[in-house]
Amino acid sequence: MRTKTFFSNKKNATHAAEELIRKANASIDFDPDIVFFYVTLKYNGHYQEMLNIIKKRFEGVPQIGASIDGMIFPHDMRTDGAVLVLGEDKDARIEVKSANEKGALKSAQTLARMIKCEKGVVILHFPLIHVPGLKKSAEFYATGKYYSTKAKMGDEEYKKKIARNFSNYCERSKTFYFLPDVLEIVAKELGFTVPVIGVNVLHLQVKFNSPSIFSNFKDIEDGIAALVIEKNDVEVIYGDIYPQKGNSMEETMSAIKNNFDVVKEFNALFEGNVLISLDGKPPVKAFKEVTGTNKKVEPELNEKFSEENFQVQAPYFLSFFNEKTHGFMQIGIDSYFPFDLFPIMVDIDDFSNILLLAHEPTYGQMYNYISGLYSVKNMDLFHFFCIDVGTITSFGNKATDFQIEIEKKFDDNYIGLMITSPSIFLPELMKNKSNITEIKNNIYWSSCGTNIFCNI
C-alpha cells in the first residue's frame, strides 16, 4: 500500500476539513482504496461536519477513523488537529464495516458476522470507555451510586451479585467495551486464524460525547468499526514494556516483583469488571491510603532535582494475575467515579484475588514503548501503528524523540496513532514470545506500555 498524508489544525472544523481536501486535490496522483481520518478533541462535536466534506470528495471509498489524542506522521507529531491519510492498494481487498447495537458485546457480535477475512488483518476501532452526554452520564453516576449503596449490605456473595448487575449495566450501556471479549468475538468468527488489532480509544482528558468512532464517513459515536485488509504477507508485530511471563501464575507474579517496586499486596473482591473492595475497603480509599503523601517526599524531591533525575509521573498501578493464561495486566486507580464500586475495562473473573500495588519507574525505559519498531522486517511497506499516549505524560517533550526514531526507519508511508494502550488477538502461529500481558487466550493488553506495528 502506498499513502499520502495531509494535516490541518485550523481552529474551525469546517475550515480544517476544507484545507485537507485542498491539499489532497493538489497532491494525490491515484484513486484511493482507503481513507483514514483521525482528529483530536479540538473538534469535538463537529466531527460529522468534517466527515461530510471529506465524503463529498471520496464517497464510495471505505473510510475509518476515530477521535484520538495524538498522531505521528511523516516529518511531524501532533496532539491537536486532524489528519487525512489516503491509501492505494490494488492487491488487497479492503472494506469497512460497523455496528452500533444496544450493548457493547451485541455490537461486536453483529459486526463479527459482517466480516469475512481469510488472510491479512482486521483492525477494530471502538471506545474503551465512552463518556455519553450529560443526561446519560448522570444516569451512569446515579446507577453507580445505587449499586455501591446496595453492595454495602449483605455477605460477599450478595456483594458480588450486586456488582454483576452493575457490570452488566456497564456493558449494556456501552460505557465500557470489555476489550478481550470484543477481540475474542471477532477472532472466533474468523476461526482464530487472522490477527485482530484493537484500536481501543480513550482520551486522556475526557469530554461529554467522547470518544467517537468514524465509519464510512459517519460519526457512529459509541459504535464499533472494523477495517478489513485481506492480502498476503501482512506483518503484525506486538510489543510491550514488560518482562516475559512465567510458566505459572506464581512465576509471573515473581517476575513483576523483580521488575517493579511492589508497595503492598491486596486481597480483592470483584465480580465481572467491577472491583468491590481491596482488603475490605472501597478500592479508591484503599489505594489512596497507600499511595498518599508520606514524610519522605520532600527529601526525595530535593535529591532528584539536584541530580536532574526528576520524573514527571510517579505511576502506581494495581497488578492483576490471570489464573488461566498466567498473564498479567495493570490498571491505575483514581477518583474517577463518585461512588465506591470501581469498574474497569476488563471482565476479571479469570484473575486471582491477590493483587499487587506497585510503582513503575519509567526512567530509562522510553524506547521500550515502541519496541515493535525494532522488529519490523520490511521497511518499504505502509506502516500503521499504535503506541501508548501515556508516554506524553511520562516523558513530556522527550516523547518527540519517537517521531525522530520512526523517521530513521520508515519512508514517508506511515501513520501512527497515540491512544490508550492498544490490544490485539494474535493467532498461535504468530506468537514469537511469551508476552506477560496475555489476559485471555492469545489476547494481549495492559493499560500501559503496549504497542502494535502493522505493515501492509
Stockholm file with secondary structure:
# STOCKHOLM 1.0

chainA/1-456         MRTKTFFSNKKNATHAAEELIRKANASIDFDPDIVFFYVTLKYNGHYQEMLNIIKKRFEGVPQIGASIDGMIFPHDMRTDGAVLVLGEDKDARIEVKSANEKGALKSAQTLARMIKCEKGVVILHFPLIHVPGLKKSAEFYATGKYYSTKAKMGDEEYKKKIARNFSNYCERSKTFYFLPDVLEIVAKELGFTVPVIGVNVLHLQVKFNSPSIFSNFKDIEDGIAALVIEKNDVEVIYGDIYPQKGNSMEETMSAIKNNFDVVKEFNALFEGNVLISLDGKPPVKAFKEVTGTNKKVEPELNEKFSEENFQVQAPYFLSFFNEKTHGFMQIGIDSYFPFDLFPIMVDIDDFSNILLLAHEPTYGQMYNYISGLYSVKNMDLFHFFCIDVGTITSFGNKATDFQIEIEKKFDDNYIGLMITSPSIFLPELMKNKSNITEIKNNIYWSSCGTNIFCNI
#=GR chainA/1-456 SS CEEEEEEECCSSHHHHHHHHHHHHHHHCCSCCSEEEEEECGGGTTCHHHHHHHHHHHHTTSCEEEEECSEEEETTEEESSSEEEEEEECTTSEEEEEEECCSSHHHHHHHHHHHCCCSSSEEEEEEESBCBCCHHHHHHHHHHHHHHHHHHTSSCHHHHHHHHHHHHHHHHHTTSBCCHHHHHHHHHHHTTTCSCEEEEEECCSSCCTTBCCEEETTEEEETCEEEEEEECTTCEEEEEESSCBCCSSHHHHHHHHHHHSEEEEEEEEEEETTEEEEETTBCHHHHHHHHHSCCTTHHHHHHHHHHTTCCCSCCCEEEEEEBTTTCCEEEECCCSCSSSSCEECSSCCTTBCSEEEEEECCCTTCGGGGGGGGGGCSCTTSCEEEEEETHHHHHHGGGGGHHHHHHHHHCCSCEEEEEESCCEEECCGGGCCSCBTTEEETTEECCSSSEEEEEEC
#=GC SS_cons         CEEEEEEECCSSHHHHHHHHHHHHHHHCCSCCSEEEEEECGGGTTCHHHHHHHHHHHHTTSCEEEEECSEEEETTEEESSSEEEEEEECTTSEEEEEEECCSSHHHHHHHHHHHCCCSSSEEEEEEESBCBCCHHHHHHHHHHHHHHHHHHTSSCHHHHHHHHHHHHHHHHHTTSBCCHHHHHHHHHHHTTTCSCEEEEEECCSSCCTTBCCEEETTEEEETCEEEEEEECTTCEEEEEESSCBCCSSHHHHHHHHHHHSEEEEEEEEEEETTEEEEETTBCHHHHHHHHHSCCTTHHHHHHHHHHTTCCCSCCCEEEEEEBTTTCCEEEECCCSCSSSSCEECSSCCTTBCSEEEEEECCCTTCGGGGGGGGGGCSCTTSCEEEEEETHHHHHHGGGGGHHHHHHHHHCCSCEEEEEESCCEEECCGGGCCSCBTTEEETTEECCSSSEEEEEEC
//
